[in-house]
Amino acid sequence: MRVTGVTPHLVDSGGGKNWLFVKVDTDEGLHGWGECYTQTDRDRSIAVMVEELGRYLIGWNPFHIRRFTHIAYCDFASKRGSMDFYCAVSGLEQALWDIVGKALNTPVYNLLGGPVHDRIRVYANGWGGHTYGDTAAQRCADAARQVVERGFTALKFDPFPGPWREYIRRDDEDAAVTCVRAVREAVGDDVDILIEAHRRLAPMHAVRVAEAMAEYRPFWYEEPVSSKNVDALAEVRRRIAIPVVTGEELYTKAEFREVFERQAADILNPDVCNCGGILELKEIAAMAEPYYVAVSPHNYNSTTVGLAATLQASAVMPNFLITEYFVNFEERGIAIAREPLRVEDGYIALPTTPGIGIDLDEEALRRFPYRQRQKRSLT
């Protein structure tokens, strides 16, 4: 079997960004789907990277997945990675796994050692909106209550007012704590609340806010400072009582190594659509095991292919904790998937179909073409 075609599909998510899917075709009629991580204003550059890298996949044996990702980094990229490159590699890698699973008539997780979990816990994201203004805390609390009514037992939100800066006013610190308190009071003690900081704070702010939030029992504190300064991240972890998460801005096993060595995080959140793919995510999780570090894959992707690939990798991780589900992407995801993945009581059952467990409707994809977003306020 050989690869005969690589086709990127940029699709309007109906939300804040476009999705990028990649379809890989073979000469035996089997095809595979992958998804590449995207950001607003950076999606088309990633699609070009898929096209350029995809040229070298034509004629390839789809079973030779590890060899492809290795030469992509060493020879195509000359060992000079970037977000765009790793996003493209991740989507293509997932599509190859999808083909292999279909060829062998089994889910991908059975090819990675078999499932440790029968179902995967998810937390809701994408529901909070902006936490700006005098009524921000109440609006966030009302929205959180609605998410819990849908059956979610865990939810994540960023309580900090914008813009994203390392040094913030005391009023902004207080506003973040007020928002967390309002959400806790709205959802009760049995719901896990996950705090997102988007790696933007200097350590002095990250620590002070965490100390003030601790009484509301956050499940975690995600990226309080950038992982590009692992010593600063480790300092924050040592000084606070809330579990620290990092990994969203790191790619491949090599970039996670220092996090383990410096004991800088309790939980990792690599993204299957940009860390290097399914196998890379599994191997990062395996590295984390002896350090007693849990893994909660990041998933700012669709509720279709990216989510399905995350489930496949998460199924085989003994140290898996929870993964991400964007509720604001759900409607469009249902519209483009042939058999949508469903959340029930905060969990998704493992797919049992061959491959990664989902297929897309190409006619539906064409109904939601790429849409350039309006210029953002970058002040």
Secondary structure, DSSP 8 states (H G I E B T S, - for coil): --EEEEEEEEEE-SSSSEEEEEEEEETTS-EEEEEE---TT-HHHHHHHHHHHHTTTTT--TT-HHHHHHHIIIIISTT---HHHHHHHHHHHHHHHHHHHHHHTSBGGGGTT--S-SEEEEEEES------STTHHHHHHHHHHHHHHTT-SEEEE----SS--SS--HHHHHHHHHHHHHHHHHH-TTSEEEEE-TT---HHHHHHHHHHHGGG--SEEE-SS-TTSHHHHHHHHHH-SS-EEE-TT--HHHHHHHHHHTT--SEE--BTTTSS-HHHHHHHHHHHGGGT-EE--B--S-TTHHHHHHHHHHTT-TTB--EEEEGGGHHHHHHHBSS----BTTEEE---SSBTS--B-HHHHHTSB----------
